[in-house]
Amino acid sequence: MEERGQPAAAADDDANEDPPLSEPQTQIVPLAPPPFPGAATYVIQIPKDQIYRVPPPENALIVERHRKPEKQKQKSLCCGARCLVIGAILFFICLVIGITLLALSLTKKPKEPTFSITHVHVKNPKSKSSSGKNSHPGYEVSMKVKNPNEHGIDYANSGGASLIYKEKTLGKGKFPLKNQGGDDSTAVKLVLDGSKGPLPRDVKKSMEDTDSEVRVSLALKMDLSVKVKGFIKTWNMDTEVECHFKVSTLGKGTRVLDQKCEAEFKG
């Protein structure tokens, strides 16, 4: 009886044991057909050593290239604003200079030209006329004329010039200079024809006495028409010139000892 009961127990043990594990089976799930003919789905595997947490340097260069146009645009805007400011400043400066020049041209009166006598020469002091009497000699007065103005002077309509000794007119002539540039110094030779009438005794003695010097004080008077054209306004002024000078002799070797010349505008 006991031997029959043992197999039953063994059977119970076999029933309690876990059934043997079956081998796993691979299930293939078919992919959905591609939406278009010839299309396919690809899976790209990237090696782990090529996955970067920090972008590589070439990526930074690409980003920098994209940023440059924006920076250049900002830079061009700054340059444009700066150019506008500089242009406005230059325009203001030019405007101030223009107004200043205009004011000076309208209010600043030109300066009188200056004169100085360099030499005096008597022409034919002992010549005789056909009647046997001494004729009146002529005179040549060399001068230096200085224009102190920036603009030129026109003397075209000037009057005459006279050489005088103690209120006695010795000779008359015409001022020869027609035009003169700005800040210019010009040598002028004034030719005077002798006046009629007897010569003053001192003048005649100074011409004839060649052995000793006989000093003579003379005066030269000129009526000039001075025209100065400025930037905007043109000045037309009658000018009186008067030179008082002393010569060593009116004969050979004349020297100018001292002089004083003054020019004055009359309008």
Beta strands, then each sheet from edge to edge (+ up, - down):
strand 1: 114-123
strand 2: 138-146
strand 3: 153-154
strand 4: 160-165
strand 5: 168-174
strand 6: 179-180
strand 7: 185-194
strand 8: 216-229
strand 9: 234-247
strand 10: 256-265
sheet 1: 1+ 2- 7+ 5- 4+ 8- 3+ 6-
sheet 2: 1+ 2- 7+ 5- 4+ 8- 9+ 10-
end
